[in-house]
Amino acid sequence: MKWSILLGVVAACGGGQRAQVANEQERFDCRERLISYTKNVAGYETGVQMDCGEAGPRIKRWRSDPKGQRQEDSRAMTPGEFDKVWAQVDGTGWPNLHDCANGTLEKRDPIYQWDIKDDQNKASFSCQTHEVPYPYYDLTTPLDLAANQGRKQLGDDEPSDVKALDKGKPQ
């Protein structure tokens, strides 16, 4: 009876290892795929980029302020995760997209810029809008979800002068 329990434990562990090895050995064809978008408003920039040409499948996010201080991080992606996000991006028909005409287009609104390419197509387009309209929304959402998965917020959202006001310090 003790041997059957031991064999069951060993088999369960071996199965998990086999699954991990299979995930790590996924076949992957990069096809020069890259998608990035940036959001600029009042000199502040945030962005996300997913690519596979430089360091294998990965996703990177960043933010910078008007003074040029930049914070960024990146992480590797499994081929399956990369392909899943890319399938969502590809489903938008991005090679046929152009600068949006259905944004709010007000001067104070953020400007979104997308750059996308693969081994057959390349596109760049922008949209000035408060809320990203369809189908452009379907480009930013999967990237944001993948970039933020299992991660803390990038940087501090509250500027130091606002923090000083919170603490009652004069500016």
HELIX and SHEET records of a PDB file:
HELIX    1   1 LYS A    2  GLU A   24  1                                  23    
HELIX    2   2 PRO A   79  ASP A   90  1                                  12    
HELIX    3   3 TRP A   94  ASN A   96  5                                   3    
HELIX    4   4 TYR A  137  ASN A  148  1                                  12    
HELIX    5   5 SER A  160  ASP A  166  1                                   7    
SHEET    1   A 6 ARG A  70  ALA A  76  0                                        
SHEET    2   A 6 ARG A  58  SER A  64 -1                                        
SHEET    3   A 6 TYR A  44  ASP A  51 -1                                        
SHEET    4   A 6 LEU A  34  VAL A  41 -1                                        
SHEET    5   A 6 ILE A 111  LYS A 117 -1                                        
SHEET    6   A 6 LYS A 122  GLN A 128 -1                                        
END                                                                             
